[in-house]
Amino acid sequence: MQTLYKPKRYPPDVRREVLSQSQTAREIANRWMLGWPHRVKALFEAEQYLIALEMQTEQEEKAKADPYLTHLASWEKAQAWGLPMSPPTPGDRYVEEAAGLRDGWDDEEE
């Protein structure tokens, strides 16, 4: 089982939740913390980290299960699916909609 990179940087409740999730979720968490620590910190502060991690994990697990890509490594499968390697920025529309902070209608005209 993979450990977390820099576990003390995580708020305790977020750290416990991440550690209870799948291997893929921990891989993503480590990748994000290694490559984009300031963005991760901002997601913690905006209380959007866990929803962003959940969304990314779901997408990457689907990519890993793609039967047409069995010859590729996990990261190559994610790239083939067009998935970002970086975490979203706080306030990302799709993260906010998934968290229930937006209803998806605010960009449409009356």
Secondary structure, 3 states (H helix, E strand, C coil): CCCCCCHHHCCHHHHHHHHCCCHHHHHHHHHHHHHCHHHHHHHHHCCCHHHHHHHHHHHHHHHHCCHHHCCCCHHHHHHHCCCCCCCCCCCCHHHHHHCCCCCCCCCCCC
